[in-house]
Amino acid sequence: MTDNVVQFGDFLFRAKGRRYPWDKDRCAHKHLELDDNGEIVLCLDCKQQVTAYWALRHITEQWRDHASKLQKQADDLRERVQKNVSLLAAQRVEKAWRRKSMVPVCPHCSAGILPEDRLGDSCINKEIELRRRAVGKTASEGK
């Protein structure tokens, strides 16, 4: 969503012009009353009538700012979940090795993995491994 476009469900508002900074000494008109009798918008704080355009513009700006904050929170949560996936995998491996009579198993060859096998001593680039698996998957689907 661009800076000048705000979407409320099926409604799309595109603002032409620029956002003006609000004078801190004046009322911000945050508590509005819509009067159906006369179709006016009244500020409940300063009792001043504001234009419907001003009220709509103010609401869309607030909505855009709120939506931006929510998007940042969702991105942060997604990042935290990704970090926890690695942590959970490490905790599972550690828990499996702490067992007295069982060891974890390689998901590819089904052989047991012992701590002395030195898991993690050698590594491969993650991107290369993902591509290798994708090629292997498409080759096995083609057969």
Secondary structure, DSSP 4 states (H G I P E B T S, - for coil): --TTEEEETTEEEE--S-PPPPPTTS----SEEEETTTTEEEETTT--EE-HHHHHHHHHHHHHHHHHHHHHHHHHHHHHHHHHHHHHHHHHHHHHHH-SS---B-TTT--B--GGG-TTSS---HHHHHHHHHHHHHHHHH-
